[in-house]
Amino acid sequence: MRLPKNRRPINLKSLPRAKREVFRRQAFAAFKAGKKAYSVAKDLNLNESCVDNWYARFRREGDSALKEHRRGPAPETKASLSAEEVQALLKAVTGTTPDQLMFDFALWSSRAVVAFVAKKFGKRICRRTARRYLQRLGFTYQCPIRRAREQIAAAEDETEA
């Protein structure tokens, strides 16, 4: 479907939820009446692919397709650690250092978190996941300052002279 140059389809993403629901209900009424998706899109000044997607959902789900669903995966569905395990990780990170827990690390890093999760919970997570957990808990990634020891010693010798 081609709209005239002066008529652009309505951007549904910019509208509030209630307005989007009104458009969806109008499209559902037209679907029940047997109208084609392209004519409904033209009548409502919507993008044809949007109405096509609605029609597919109307066929699959019926009346329940009128309700707007949250997009993306449900929160915490693919989480490696449960909420209790995340709280235990937070308690360990804020209350102790890795060397107190008999790890080979002095500070909490992604490697230390991976080792802690493996030992405490018996789960394997990657370093990126460990960094995400640290970030979610409010810890920032910090790199130590690297200085060449020879340069520092040479600078001290010059200042003494």
CORVENVEN-V245174 format. One record per run of one state. SS is the DSSP state (alpha for helix, beta for strand, coil for the rest). FROM is the first residue (numbers start at 1). LEN is the number of residues. If there is no record, write none. Layout:
BEGIN
ss->SS from->FROM len->LEN
ss->SS from->FROM len->LEN
END
This chain:
BEGIN
ss->coil from->1 len->11
ss->alpha from->12 len->3
ss->coil from->15 len->2
ss->alpha from->17 len->17
ss->coil from->34 len->3
ss->alpha from->37 len->8
ss->coil from->45 len->3
ss->alpha from->48 len->19
ss->coil from->67 len->16
ss->alpha from->83 len->13
ss->coil from->96 len->2
ss->alpha from->98 len->4
ss->coil from->102 len->8
ss->alpha from->110 len->12
ss->coil from->122 len->5
ss->alpha from->127 len->10
ss->coil from->137 len->12
ss->alpha from->149 len->12
ss->coil from->161 len->1
END
